Amino acid sequence: MSAFGTVHRRNMRWGLESTSLYSNAPRTGLEAFILLAVTNSAVFSLGPAAVSLVTTALTTIATTAVVGGLQFLLMPKPPKPEDGKVPMTQAIPPRIWGMGTNRIAGAYMLWEAVEGRMYSVQALCGHKIHAITGYYLHDDAITLKETGFVEDGPNERYGNNKIWIGHRLGAVPETPYAELVTPLSGQGIWTNDHRGDGQASLAMFCIGANEKNFSKYYPQGHPRPSVVADMALMWDPRDEAQDPDDPTTWTFTKNAALGIIWQLCFNPFGQREDYHRAILPVLDYWIEEADICDEDVPRASGGTEKRYECNGWGTTETDPIAAMNAMLASCDGYLCRRGDGAQILTVGKFRESRVGVITDTDVMGRMIQYDVAEEEAVNRLVPKFTYPATDYTQSDTDCFEDVTRQITDGRVLSNDAEFAWVHQWRQARRLGKREWLRIQEKVRGTLDLRLSAFNAVYHRWIRLETPISMPALNGKIIENRRSIMSLQSGGFKMDFIQHPEDIDAWNPSEDEGAAPPVPPKPTSDNLPTPTIDGLEALGLPGGVTIRVTLIDPGNPDLTIVTYWRLKDDGTGQPGTWQPLAHTEWEADGGLVQVDISPVIADEIIEVEATYRGTRGVESPRSNREEVVSTLDSTPPVALTTFAVTGGSRHLGHAPLSFATAADDHLSRIAIYRVPAGGVLDKETHLVTRLYGVQASSTFGYVNGDNTRTNLLSNPGFDTDTVWSKGSGWSITGGKAVHAAGGAYTSISQAVSPSVGATYRYGLTISDYVIGSLTPRFTGGTTANGAIHSAGGAALGEIIAASGNNTFGLAAGGATVFDGKADDVALFLETAACAPQGEWDYYAIPENGSGIEGPTAGPVAVTIV
C-alpha cells in the first residue's frame, strides 16, 4: 500500500481526517516551516515573543547519537546497569520507567520486621510492565517454586522455605499482597489499601533462622532481591489491532524505533509530546524505521537476531537528553524535528530515499578539515554494552583498532563507544563498526548554509553538488551530524563528516569477533552456570538437529549436558525433558557448539543446559531458549554468476562477485579457498559464509584487505622513467629486461619502508632463460626476499631493516639472470590481508537448514 493510503486509513480510524493541520502526504521541511509560521498567531507579532517562539522551535533541527569523545563525556548519563542490582533506600525516591528487558530492584516502600519475620515491598516501576522473567537475591540467580518460595540453592542457600517472593505488574486497580496484609494489617502497617495501582512491585518475606543455620540460609545477610523484567508495553503502528489511545491493545517489544516513539509521546515520565503532531504526519517514515530495526541479521554461529533492539531504564531524575541519546545510540539513530513539530527518525542503514542535496548556491561559508588534531585522534575503539550473561553489568566486545596508525602515533589512543541500552554483543559490534568507520573518515567540518538549504538540513545524508565551492567533495555524500538554525544569521550551521561508503558492510564470520568472556560464578563444586548464546535448526543426517551455541566456560574438562523438550506436547503442557551429555567439544572464538539430534520436526523446542563436573555434580541450569524445528529439505539452485572482479591478481585480497537466481530456499553462500590445482576439502578450506543473501540479487564480497595500494611508481614499466637501471638492465616493450651475460646489478626505485614492518611483493617473470631474480631492500642493512629462478608469478615478502630506502630486483644466480620482469607490486602487509599465493575459490549456496546447492568454481585468483 502507498504511503498516502497507509496514513489515510489510519487517520480515518483515529478520527483525524477532518483535521486540516495534517495533510495525507509527508511535508518537506520548508512546507512544514511555512505551516508553522502561518498557523501560529504569535509569529505575526513583531515583538520579542515572536522571535522567541520561532528561535525556540527551530534552533535545534537535527541531532544524532553521541557514543564517545569529549561531547559524550560532558553529556548527562542515564543510570548505570549496575544500579539496578540493589533497591534504593530514600525517603522520597524517584519513580522508575523502562523499555525492553532490564534488571531492576526499584526502591523500598516497606521494610519491617514483625514476630521473627522480615517483610519488604519494592516499587519496581512507575507504570505497568509486561512480565517478570527472572529473580535475583544479591547476585545469585534464583528460581521460585509454585508456592512462591525460593528453590534451594547450593548447600541449601536461601532454601528450606525461608524466603517467599511475589510480584505485581502494575494493573489498575492492582491486587494487594495477601501474604503481607494478613500479618501486618492489624497494626496498620500494610493493608488492602496498599495496592500500588499502576505501580509494578515486588514483595518478599523472610523467616528467621537460628545462629547455627543463619549463614547457610542467608550467606550474604538479609536478602536484597531484584528482578529481570520485560518492561513497557508500546504502541506499534504496524499492527491494525493496536490503538494509540488504548494502552490495553499495546504489546511488549524491544524494537528501538518503537521505543523512541514511546519515549517521545507515551512514557508517563517522558517528553509527553502529542503523537498527533509528532508522529502521525510522518507515520510511514516511522514504520520504515521500525521494520529496519526488526530485520533479521545473521550470526556467524548460525541463526539470526534483530538488527536494533533497545533495553534501558531511567528515573524521574534522568535527564531526557541522556535517555534519548542512549536510545539513539542503540540504533545508530538520527532524530530531527520539523518546523510543524513532527519528528523524523533515521536509524543506521543507508538509503538513497534519505539523501538530500546541497549545491553551490546553498553554501555561504565552510570550515573543512582533512585530518584530525592529535588530541582528537583515535586508533582504537572499544564498544561497551550491557551484558545479560554477566548479570546485566557493563562489558566490552572485541575492539576495533588501526595498528599501523598506532605505530605512526607512537601510542594507543583509545576511546570507548557507549551502548549502555544494548544487550546483544553482536549488535554492539555492529554499532561499533559503524562508529569506527566514521572515525576513519578524516574529512569533516562545518557548513554555513542559506535558507535555500532548508529541506536538506532535515536529511541524515547529504549529496554535495559543489563543483565551485568544494570541488574536492563534489559528488560525495556527507553525514549530517547536527544542524541548527539562527534566524538572526539568516541560515543554518551544519556539522558534518564524510559518509563511509561501506558503512553497512557486515560479514558475521569476520566482523563479529569473539563472544565476550563470562567470569564463572562458582558453586560449591566450582561449576559455572552455562549461558546459551543461540539456537539453530539444521538438517543433518538423522533428521532435524538443534545446534546449541554456548559461551565458552573456560574449562575443557567439563561435560556439557543439554536438555530439550516440546514446548507443547499436544495437551497444552510442556513435554518431558530429554538430557544429552556432550563430552567432546571445543571452543572457538569464545563460543562452544554442540548438537542435539534428532528432535521432532516442525515443533517449538525448548532447550536448557548445565555443566557436569568430574564428580557427577551438575551446575545450575542455563537460561531457557526456544527454536522452531522446521527443516528446509529443498537445496538452493545454482548461482547465476561467480567470478573474480578486475583481473586475476590483487594486492592482499580477492574481490569476488555473485549473482543469485530467484530462489526462496537460498539463505547463505559458503566460500572456500583451495591452493591452486588442489582438491576441495570443505572442513579445512572454508573461508567464510555470507549470510542474509537475497534471491535475484547481484553483490560482491572481498576476502582480505582491499585498502592496500602499490608503493611503486610505474610498476608496469609503461615508460622508461622512475626506475634506476643498473648495467645490463633496460626497459623495453613495457617490461624490465636483463640481457644474458649482463652484470649482477639491480633495477630499483626509492621507497620509505618502516623498520621491522613486513612488505609483500609480487611480479611476473617472462621469457625466462636462466639465472634468478631477488627482490630486496637496500640502503643500510640489505633485506632480501626469496630467490626466484623460474618463469611465472613470483611472490614473497621482505621485513624492512634499518636504513632501507630503496627497493630493487637484483639479477643473480650461477649464471646472471636472463629474462624479463613486469607488473611489480610492493605494499605493507596488514593482519587483514588474505594469504599470499595462487588460489582456487569455490562458492556453494546453502539453504537455512544447511543443505547445499551446486558448487560454483573454481575461480583462479593470485593474491600478492
JOQUI-V362999 format. One record per residue. PHI is phi as a letter, one per 40 degrees, with the letter a starting at -180 (NA if undefined). PSI is psi in radians with two decimals (999 if undefined). Layout:
# JOQUI-V362999
phi=PHI psi=PSI
phi=PHI psi=PSI
This chain:
# JOQUI-V362999
phi=NA psi=2.53
phi=c psi=2.87
phi=c psi=-0.70
phi=c psi=-0.80
phi=c psi=-0.70
phi=c psi=-0.86
phi=c psi=-0.72
phi=d psi=-0.80
phi=c psi=-0.74
phi=c psi=-0.67
phi=c psi=-0.69
phi=c psi=-0.75
phi=c psi=-0.61
phi=c psi=0.19
phi=g psi=0.59
phi=b psi=-0.06
phi=c psi=-0.46
phi=c psi=-0.05
phi=c psi=1.88
phi=c psi=-0.25
phi=c psi=-0.46
phi=b psi=2.10
phi=c psi=2.96
phi=c psi=-0.19
phi=b psi=2.45
phi=d psi=2.38
phi=c psi=2.78
phi=c psi=2.89
phi=d psi=-0.69
phi=c psi=-0.73
phi=c psi=-0.71
phi=c psi=-0.68
phi=c psi=-0.78
phi=c psi=-0.71
phi=c psi=-0.77
phi=d psi=-0.72
phi=c psi=-0.67
phi=c psi=-0.17
phi=b psi=-0.06
phi=b psi=1.92
phi=c psi=-0.45
phi=c psi=-0.42
phi=c psi=-0.46
phi=c psi=-0.30
phi=c psi=2.57
phi=c psi=0.05
phi=c psi=-3.11
phi=c psi=-0.51
phi=c psi=-0.67
phi=c psi=-0.77
phi=c psi=-0.75
phi=c psi=-0.74
phi=c psi=-0.91
phi=c psi=-0.72
phi=c psi=-0.75
phi=c psi=-0.70
phi=c psi=-0.51
phi=b psi=0.02
phi=c psi=-0.97
phi=c psi=1.89
phi=c psi=-0.78
phi=a psi=2.59
phi=a psi=2.74
phi=b psi=2.92
phi=c psi=2.49
phi=b psi=2.12
phi=b psi=-0.04
phi=a psi=3.08
phi=g psi=-3.13
phi=c psi=-0.72
phi=d psi=-0.70
phi=c psi=-0.70
phi=c psi=-0.53
phi=c psi=-0.18
phi=c psi=2.63
phi=c psi=2.68
phi=b psi=2.57
phi=c psi=3.02
phi=d psi=2.60
phi=c psi=2.68
phi=d psi=-0.63
phi=c psi=-0.34
phi=c psi=-0.26
phi=c psi=0.05
phi=c psi=-0.60
phi=b psi=2.29
phi=c psi=2.54
phi=c psi=2.54
phi=b psi=1.53
phi=b psi=2.61
phi=c psi=-0.79
phi=b psi=1.48
phi=c psi=2.70
phi=c psi=2.72
phi=c psi=2.60
phi=b psi=2.50
phi=b psi=2.81
phi=a psi=2.84
phi=b psi=2.70
phi=g psi=-2.71
phi=b psi=2.27
phi=a psi=2.74
phi=c psi=2.13
phi=b psi=2.66
phi=b psi=-0.32
phi=g psi=-2.60
phi=b psi=2.54
phi=c psi=2.28
phi=b psi=-0.41
phi=a psi=2.39
phi=a psi=1.75
phi=a psi=2.40
phi=b psi=2.18
phi=b psi=2.13
phi=f psi=0.92
phi=g psi=0.12
phi=b psi=2.58
phi=b psi=2.24
phi=b psi=2.46
phi=a psi=2.65
phi=b psi=2.32
phi=b psi=2.28
phi=c psi=1.90
phi=c psi=-0.77
phi=a psi=2.47
phi=c psi=0.18
phi=a psi=2.93
phi=c psi=2.47
phi=b psi=2.96
phi=c psi=-0.83
phi=a psi=2.74
phi=b psi=2.13
phi=b psi=-0.16
phi=a psi=2.78
phi=b psi=2.57
phi=b psi=2.55
phi=b psi=2.01
phi=f psi=-2.16
phi=b psi=0.29
phi=c psi=2.09
phi=c psi=2.31
phi=b psi=2.88
phi=b psi=2.70
phi=b psi=2.52
phi=c psi=2.96
phi=c psi=-0.46
phi=c psi=-0.18
phi=g psi=-0.17
phi=c psi=2.67
phi=c psi=2.34
phi=c psi=2.54
phi=c psi=2.32
phi=c psi=-2.99
phi=d psi=2.39
phi=f psi=0.60
phi=g psi=0.34
phi=d psi=2.30
phi=f psi=0.21
phi=c psi=-2.80
phi=g psi=0.59
phi=f psi=0.71
phi=c psi=-0.43
phi=b psi=2.20
phi=b psi=2.41
phi=b psi=2.40
phi=b psi=2.90
phi=a psi=2.85
phi=b psi=2.53
phi=c psi=-0.17
phi=h psi=0.61
phi=c psi=2.89
phi=b psi=1.96
phi=c psi=2.77
phi=c psi=2.91
phi=c psi=2.26
phi=c psi=2.82
phi=c psi=1.77
phi=c psi=-0.55
phi=c psi=-0.37
phi=b psi=-0.60
phi=c psi=-0.76
phi=d psi=-0.86
phi=c psi=-0.31
phi=b psi=-0.30
phi=c psi=-0.54
phi=c psi=-0.50
phi=c psi=0.04
phi=g psi=0.24
phi=c psi=-0.79
phi=a psi=2.07
phi=b psi=-3.09
phi=c psi=-0.25
phi=c psi=-0.19
phi=c psi=1.22
phi=c psi=-0.67
phi=g psi=0.89
phi=d psi=2.28
phi=g psi=0.27
phi=b psi=1.93
phi=c psi=2.41
phi=a psi=2.92
phi=b psi=2.26
phi=b psi=2.63
phi=a psi=2.51
phi=b psi=2.56
phi=b psi=2.41
phi=c psi=2.34
phi=c psi=2.75
phi=b psi=2.67
phi=c psi=2.98
phi=c psi=-0.59
phi=c psi=-0.72
phi=b psi=-0.06
phi=d psi=-0.80
phi=c psi=-0.36
phi=c psi=-0.80
phi=c psi=-0.55
phi=b psi=1.22
phi=c psi=-0.32
phi=b psi=0.47
phi=g psi=-2.80
phi=c psi=2.40
phi=c psi=2.47
phi=b psi=1.76
phi=c psi=2.68
phi=a psi=2.92
phi=b psi=2.80
phi=b psi=2.09
phi=b psi=2.36
phi=c psi=2.01
phi=c psi=-1.94
phi=c psi=2.48
phi=c psi=2.39
phi=b psi=2.65
phi=c psi=2.23
phi=b psi=1.84
phi=c psi=-0.18
phi=c psi=-0.25
phi=b psi=1.98
phi=c psi=-0.44
phi=c psi=-0.18
phi=c psi=2.40
phi=b psi=2.19
phi=c psi=-0.37
phi=c psi=0.05
phi=b psi=1.60
phi=d psi=-0.34
phi=c psi=-0.25
phi=c psi=-0.08
phi=c psi=2.86
phi=b psi=2.87
phi=c psi=2.39
phi=a psi=2.69
phi=b psi=0.12
phi=d psi=2.16
phi=c psi=-0.73
phi=c psi=-0.75
phi=c psi=-0.57
phi=c psi=-0.65
phi=c psi=-0.67
phi=d psi=-0.82
phi=d psi=-0.76
phi=c psi=-0.68
phi=c psi=-0.68
phi=b psi=-0.50
phi=b psi=-0.33
phi=c psi=2.12
phi=c psi=-0.29
phi=b psi=0.30
phi=c psi=-2.57
phi=c psi=-0.25
phi=f psi=0.75
phi=c psi=2.72
phi=c psi=2.05
phi=c psi=-0.42
phi=d psi=-0.61
phi=c psi=-0.68
phi=c psi=-0.57
phi=b psi=-0.85
phi=d psi=-0.66
phi=c psi=-0.41
phi=b psi=0.65
phi=d psi=-0.68
phi=c psi=-0.55
phi=c psi=-0.79
phi=c psi=-0.66
phi=c psi=-0.72
phi=c psi=-0.74
phi=c psi=-0.67
phi=c psi=-0.67
phi=c psi=-0.69
phi=c psi=-0.73
phi=c psi=-0.53
phi=c psi=0.01
phi=c psi=2.48
phi=c psi=2.15
phi=b psi=2.20
phi=c psi=2.66
phi=b psi=2.60
phi=c psi=-0.55
phi=c psi=0.00
phi=h psi=2.73
phi=g psi=-3.05
phi=b psi=2.94
phi=a psi=2.81
phi=c psi=2.58
phi=c psi=-0.91
phi=b psi=1.87
phi=b psi=2.70
phi=b psi=2.19
phi=b psi=2.02
phi=a psi=2.89
phi=a psi=2.76
phi=a psi=-3.08
phi=b psi=3.06
phi=c psi=-0.14
phi=c psi=-0.05
phi=c psi=2.24
phi=c psi=2.26
phi=d psi=-0.56
phi=c psi=-0.72
phi=c psi=-0.75
phi=c psi=-0.79
phi=c psi=-0.65
phi=c psi=-0.68
phi=c psi=-0.66
phi=c psi=-0.79
phi=c psi=-0.65
phi=c psi=-0.53
phi=c psi=-0.28
phi=b psi=0.31
phi=f psi=0.86
phi=c psi=2.77
phi=b psi=2.15
phi=b psi=2.27
phi=b psi=2.64
phi=b psi=2.18
phi=c psi=2.98
phi=c psi=-0.44
phi=c psi=0.10
phi=g psi=-0.14
phi=c psi=2.47
phi=b psi=2.37
phi=b psi=2.17
phi=b psi=2.42
phi=b psi=2.00
phi=c psi=3.06
phi=c psi=1.37
phi=a psi=2.05
phi=c psi=2.38
phi=a psi=2.42
phi=c psi=-0.49
phi=c psi=-0.30
phi=b psi=0.40
phi=b psi=2.17
phi=c psi=-3.12
phi=b psi=2.35
phi=b psi=2.29
phi=b psi=3.06
phi=d psi=-0.66
phi=c psi=-0.30
phi=c psi=-0.32
phi=c psi=2.11
phi=c psi=-0.63
phi=a psi=2.93
phi=a psi=2.63
phi=b psi=1.92
phi=b psi=2.32
phi=b psi=2.47
phi=b psi=0.14
phi=a psi=2.91
phi=b psi=2.65
phi=c psi=2.71
phi=d psi=-0.69
phi=c psi=-0.21
phi=b psi=-0.05
phi=c psi=2.53
phi=b psi=2.16
phi=b psi=0.12
phi=a psi=2.32
phi=b psi=2.25
phi=b psi=1.84
phi=c psi=2.33
phi=b psi=2.47
phi=a psi=3.06
phi=c psi=2.15
phi=b psi=1.94
phi=d psi=-0.54
phi=c psi=-0.36
phi=b psi=0.59
phi=g psi=0.70
phi=g psi=0.89
phi=b psi=2.91
phi=c psi=2.42
phi=a psi=2.88
phi=b psi=2.61
phi=c psi=3.10
phi=d psi=2.49
phi=c psi=2.90
phi=b psi=2.32
phi=a psi=2.73
phi=b psi=1.67
phi=c psi=-0.66
phi=c psi=-0.76
phi=c psi=-0.59
phi=c psi=-0.67
phi=c psi=-0.75
phi=c psi=-0.75
phi=c psi=-0.35
phi=g psi=0.08
phi=a psi=2.91
phi=c psi=2.15
phi=b psi=1.65
phi=c psi=2.58
phi=b psi=2.58
phi=c psi=2.47
phi=b psi=1.98
phi=c psi=2.03
phi=b psi=1.10
phi=c psi=-0.45
phi=c psi=0.37
phi=b psi=2.29
phi=b psi=-0.18
phi=c psi=2.17
phi=c psi=-0.55
phi=c psi=-0.65
phi=c psi=-0.71
phi=c psi=-0.67
phi=c psi=-0.73
phi=c psi=-0.78
phi=c psi=-0.68
phi=c psi=-0.67
phi=c psi=-0.70
phi=c psi=-0.75
phi=c psi=-0.64
phi=c psi=-0.71
phi=c psi=-0.60
phi=c psi=-0.69
phi=c psi=-0.61
phi=c psi=-0.41
phi=c psi=1.99
phi=c psi=-0.33
phi=c psi=2.09
phi=a psi=2.94
phi=i psi=-2.74
phi=b psi=2.39
phi=b psi=2.33
phi=c psi=2.08
phi=b psi=2.58
phi=c psi=2.97
phi=c psi=-0.34
phi=c psi=-0.29
phi=c psi=0.28
phi=d psi=-0.86
phi=c psi=-0.61
phi=c psi=-0.59
phi=c psi=-0.19
phi=c psi=-0.12
phi=c psi=2.60
phi=c psi=-0.68
phi=b psi=2.49
phi=b psi=2.26
phi=c psi=2.22
phi=c psi=2.15
phi=b psi=1.34
phi=b psi=1.06
phi=c psi=-0.35
phi=c psi=-0.97
phi=c psi=-0.60
phi=a psi=1.23
phi=c psi=-0.55
phi=c psi=-0.41
phi=b psi=0.08
phi=c psi=2.24
phi=g psi=-0.15
phi=c psi=2.79
phi=b psi=2.28
phi=b psi=2.77
phi=b psi=2.21
phi=c psi=1.89
phi=c psi=-0.50
phi=a psi=2.33
phi=b psi=2.41
phi=b psi=2.75
phi=b psi=2.44
phi=b psi=1.96
phi=c psi=-0.45
phi=c psi=-0.55
phi=c psi=-0.10
phi=g psi=0.56
phi=a psi=-2.65
phi=b psi=2.78
phi=b psi=2.16
phi=b psi=2.14
phi=c psi=2.34
phi=a psi=2.88
phi=a psi=2.56
phi=c psi=2.40
phi=c psi=2.17
phi=c psi=2.22
phi=c psi=-0.54
phi=b psi=0.53
phi=c psi=-0.45
phi=c psi=-0.04
phi=c psi=2.26
phi=a psi=2.02
phi=b psi=1.86
phi=d psi=-0.73
phi=c psi=-0.41
phi=b psi=-0.54
phi=c psi=-0.36
phi=c psi=-0.66
phi=g psi=-2.88
phi=c psi=2.65
phi=c psi=2.42
phi=c psi=2.49
phi=c psi=2.61
phi=b psi=1.90
phi=d psi=2.32
phi=c psi=2.55
phi=b psi=1.61
phi=c psi=2.48
phi=c psi=-2.94
phi=c psi=-0.38
phi=b psi=0.27
phi=g psi=0.67
phi=b psi=2.17
phi=c psi=2.86
phi=c psi=2.24
phi=c psi=2.72
phi=b psi=2.04
phi=c psi=2.16
phi=c psi=-0.39
phi=i psi=2.76
phi=b psi=2.62
phi=a psi=2.34
phi=c psi=2.20
phi=b psi=2.69
phi=c psi=1.76
phi=b psi=2.89
phi=d psi=2.29
phi=h psi=-0.15
phi=h psi=-2.70
phi=c psi=2.27
phi=b psi=2.41
phi=b psi=2.05
phi=c psi=2.10
phi=b psi=2.20
phi=b psi=2.16
phi=b psi=2.72
phi=c psi=2.36
phi=d psi=2.13
phi=c psi=-0.21
phi=g psi=0.21
phi=b psi=1.75
phi=c psi=-0.15
phi=c psi=-0.12
phi=c psi=2.59
phi=c psi=2.26
phi=c psi=2.22
phi=b psi=2.06
phi=b psi=2.58
phi=b psi=2.33
phi=b psi=2.70
phi=a psi=2.84
phi=c psi=2.35
phi=c psi=-0.56
phi=a psi=2.02
phi=c psi=0.22
phi=h psi=-0.20
phi=b psi=0.05
phi=g psi=-0.03
phi=b psi=2.70
phi=c psi=2.69
phi=c psi=-2.99
phi=c psi=2.44
phi=c psi=2.34
phi=b psi=1.96
phi=c psi=2.65
phi=a psi=2.13
phi=c psi=2.44
phi=b psi=1.81
phi=c psi=-0.43
phi=b psi=1.94
phi=a psi=2.73
phi=b psi=2.56
phi=c psi=2.53
phi=a psi=2.05
phi=g psi=0.57
phi=g psi=0.09
phi=b psi=2.71
phi=b psi=2.37
phi=b psi=2.29
phi=b psi=2.72
phi=b psi=2.43
phi=b psi=2.04
phi=a psi=2.51
phi=c psi=2.80
phi=b psi=2.95
phi=c psi=2.32
phi=c psi=2.69
phi=f psi=0.73
phi=b psi=2.81
phi=c psi=2.06
phi=b psi=2.26
phi=c psi=2.45
phi=b psi=2.40
phi=b psi=2.97
phi=a psi=2.67
phi=b psi=2.93
phi=b psi=2.39
phi=b psi=2.23
phi=c psi=-3.11
phi=c psi=-0.37
phi=c psi=0.14
phi=g psi=-0.02
phi=c psi=2.41
phi=b psi=2.59
phi=c psi=2.98
phi=d psi=2.70
phi=c psi=2.67
phi=c psi=-3.13
phi=c psi=2.60
phi=c psi=2.26
phi=b psi=2.81
phi=b psi=2.71
phi=a psi=2.63
phi=c psi=2.19
phi=c psi=0.93
phi=c psi=2.26
phi=b psi=2.28
phi=c psi=1.92
phi=c psi=-0.01
phi=c psi=2.09
phi=c psi=2.65
phi=c psi=2.78
phi=c psi=3.04
phi=c psi=2.65
phi=c psi=2.50
phi=c psi=-0.70
phi=a psi=2.41
phi=a psi=2.02
phi=a psi=2.91
phi=c psi=2.46
phi=c psi=2.36
phi=g psi=0.84
phi=g psi=3.09
phi=b psi=-0.13
phi=b psi=2.32
phi=a psi=2.67
phi=c psi=1.84
phi=g psi=0.14
phi=a psi=2.91
phi=b psi=1.93
phi=c psi=2.02
phi=b psi=2.59
phi=b psi=2.60
phi=b psi=2.65
phi=b psi=2.34
phi=b psi=2.72
phi=c psi=3.03
phi=c psi=1.59
phi=a psi=1.95
phi=c psi=-0.24
phi=c psi=-0.18
phi=c psi=2.24
phi=b psi=-0.68
phi=a psi=2.95
phi=b psi=2.19
phi=c psi=2.30
phi=b psi=2.29
phi=b psi=2.52
phi=b psi=2.07
phi=b psi=2.39
phi=d psi=2.43
phi=d psi=2.22
phi=g psi=-0.05
phi=c psi=3.09
phi=c psi=2.31
phi=c psi=2.20
phi=b psi=1.90
phi=c psi=-0.44
phi=c psi=-0.71
phi=c psi=-0.37
phi=b psi=0.05
phi=c psi=2.24
phi=c psi=-0.91
phi=a psi=3.01
phi=b psi=2.32
phi=c psi=1.98
phi=c psi=2.87
phi=g psi=0.50
phi=c psi=2.34
phi=c psi=2.54
phi=c psi=2.67
phi=f psi=0.85
phi=b psi=2.76
phi=b psi=2.29
phi=a psi=3.00
phi=b psi=2.86
phi=a psi=2.37
phi=b psi=2.11
phi=c psi=1.85
phi=h psi=-2.82
phi=b psi=1.89
phi=c psi=0.27
phi=c psi=-0.07
phi=c psi=2.42
phi=b psi=2.64
phi=c psi=2.21
phi=c psi=-0.10
phi=c psi=2.47
phi=c psi=2.63
phi=f psi=0.90
phi=c psi=-0.36
phi=c psi=0.16
phi=f psi=0.71
phi=c psi=-0.47
phi=b psi=2.85
phi=c psi=1.13
phi=b psi=2.97
phi=g psi=-0.89
phi=c psi=2.37
phi=c psi=2.19
phi=b psi=2.12
phi=c psi=3.06
phi=d psi=2.30
phi=g psi=-0.15
phi=c psi=2.54
phi=a psi=2.81
phi=b psi=1.94
phi=b psi=2.32
phi=g psi=0.59
phi=g psi=0.38
phi=a psi=2.75
phi=c psi=2.15
phi=b psi=2.29
phi=b psi=2.11
phi=c psi=2.63
phi=d psi=2.41
phi=g psi=0.05
phi=c psi=3.12
phi=c psi=2.87
phi=c psi=1.36
phi=b psi=3.11
phi=b psi=2.74
phi=b psi=2.25
phi=a psi=2.93
phi=a psi=2.79
phi=c psi=2.41
phi=a psi=3.02
phi=b psi=1.25
phi=c psi=2.69
phi=c psi=2.32
phi=c psi=2.30
phi=g psi=-0.19
phi=c psi=2.66
phi=c psi=2.28
phi=b psi=2.32
phi=c psi=2.60
phi=b psi=2.80
phi=a psi=2.54
phi=a psi=2.95
phi=b psi=2.22
phi=b psi=2.20
phi=b psi=2.90
phi=f psi=0.69
phi=c psi=2.37
phi=b psi=-0.90
phi=a psi=2.91
phi=g psi=-2.86
phi=a psi=2.82
phi=b psi=2.39
phi=b psi=1.91
phi=c psi=2.49
phi=a psi=2.76
phi=b psi=2.35
phi=b psi=3.10
phi=g psi=2.02
phi=g psi=-2.40
phi=c psi=2.13
phi=c psi=2.32
phi=b psi=2.04
phi=c psi=2.59
phi=c psi=-2.78
phi=c psi=2.80
phi=c psi=2.15
phi=b psi=2.07
phi=b psi=0.83
phi=a psi=2.82
phi=c psi=2.88
phi=h psi=-2.82
phi=c psi=2.30
phi=b psi=1.96
phi=b psi=2.64
phi=i psi=-2.95
phi=a psi=2.75
phi=b psi=2.38
phi=c psi=2.06
phi=c psi=2.44
phi=b psi=3.03
phi=c psi=2.32
phi=g psi=-0.08
phi=c psi=2.29
phi=a psi=0.15
phi=a psi=2.45
phi=b psi=2.39
phi=a psi=2.89
phi=b psi=2.00
phi=c psi=2.16
phi=c psi=2.37
phi=a psi=-2.71
phi=h psi=3.02
phi=d psi=-0.61
phi=b psi=2.40
phi=d psi=2.50
phi=d psi=2.32
phi=b psi=1.85
phi=i psi=-2.91
phi=b psi=2.64
phi=b psi=2.57
phi=a psi=2.83
phi=f psi=1.03
phi=c psi=2.32
phi=b psi=2.55
phi=a psi=2.26
phi=a psi=2.80
phi=c psi=2.19
phi=c psi=2.45
phi=b psi=2.90
phi=c psi=-0.41
phi=c psi=-0.15
phi=c psi=2.45
phi=c psi=2.69
phi=c psi=2.47
phi=c psi=2.51
phi=i psi=-3.08
phi=b psi=2.15
phi=b psi=2.69
phi=b psi=2.15
phi=b psi=2.45
phi=b psi=2.66
phi=b psi=2.28
phi=b psi=2.06
phi=c psi=2.57
phi=b psi=2.62
phi=c psi=-3.11
phi=c psi=-0.33
phi=c psi=0.14
phi=g psi=0.11
phi=c psi=2.32
phi=c psi=2.65
phi=b psi=-2.90
phi=c psi=2.54
phi=c psi=2.34
phi=b psi=2.43
phi=h psi=-3.11
phi=c psi=2.67
phi=b psi=2.12
phi=c psi=2.27
phi=b psi=2.30
phi=b psi=2.07
phi=b psi=2.00
phi=c psi=999
